[in-house]
Amino acid sequence: QPIFRKVHARDHPIPSTVITIS
């Protein structure tokens, strides 16, 4: 299932929300 994770801008400067599929 696709998991929506909110990450800090320092980790991902472009997207505020990343989709990680685990």
N, C-alpha and C positions, 0 to 999 in steps of 0.2 A: 504493500500500500504506500502511496506517496505521502510523505510526512512534511507538513509545512512547519518550518522552523524559522523563528525570528532571530536574526544574528546581528551582531554589532557591526557598525560601518567599518571598523578596523579589520574585521575578518573578511567581509565582503563589501567593498566600497560602492559597488553599483547596485545590487539588489538588496532591499531591506528584508525581503523574505526569500528564503531559499527552499527549494523542493528537493528533499533527499529521499531517494527510493531505497528502502532497505528490505 
